[in-house]
Amino acid sequence: MCAMKLCAEADTFRHEEKDFSHAIAMAKELGFAYIEPEVMTGRCLLNVYGYCNITSLEDDPMRMRNEIEAAGLKVACLSSHSSLLDTVYGVDYLKKAIRYAYILGAPIVNTAEGPKPDWMTDEDAFRIMKVNLDVLLEMCANYDITLTIEPHGVYTTNAEGLLKIMSLSDSPYLAINYDTGNVAVAGNDSLATLKEVVGHVRHVHLKDIVRQQAADHETGVTAGTAVGEGEVDIRGCLDVLREAGYDGCLSIECAGTEALKRSIEFLTPLLE
């Protein structure tokens, strides 16, 4: 039996316009052991009225933990996309997420570099990311939580940028959440890129795309293709992960419950 485990990524349910309880119920019904919640700062009326599964960091994390555990699930990772290029908001957001993840029992907090302002040079960008990472990784060490960087922008959807970010710190709490779809959406080869960075991967978003559907599609937006029905070499990526000894979660990201069911059908025999 393969050591890799399937996980339900909350973004899968984004367009179903229901709260996080729906995501938990679907994950349980489909036989998942792990789930990946998403959080945000502040309050959103769509969330308050039950039309959005992204939970506010202002809410009680023990309430979420109790509901997840009551369903027999565990939190594989807390998805809390902030901006490593923002010295104030980005850092504050992730500090809150680290505390939230600790109470949830999540071993990983996931983020990205955020949008790069036109006026910012590459040199300035990496200097800012280093300063922010130094602060955040000290906190991660205190809480024993890994901070993973997901391919999401100009620096993270290619191997060179990811490896440069990994070189900014020698902390064991800095790693990569590899998103197979986002790399492809950015025009890069998901399999080739994974081969170069796999030694840093601690979490995976399995996401497939169809180029025609994703022509104007930005990274971070669900492409809508069930895993195994697009153009990403998912089998090849799984082989690379297996050969590298990866034994973490494969967090499935697609658009909706039906696509999730087809993704499970495709992946299950590959993990046996």
Secondary structure, DSSP 8 states (H G I E B T S, - for coil): --S-EEEEEGGGGGGG---HHHHHHHHHHTT-SEEE-BEESS--HHHHTTS---EETTS-HHHHHHHHHHTT-EE--EE----TT-TTHHHHHHHHHHHHHHHHT-SEEEE------TT--HHHHHHHHHHHHHHHHHHHHHHT-EEEE-S-STTTSSHHHHHHHHTT---TTEEEEEEHHHHHHTTS-HHHHHHHHGGGEEEEEE-B--TTTTTT--TTS---B-TTSSSS-HHHHHHHHHHTT--SEEEE--SSHHHHHHHHHHHGGGG-
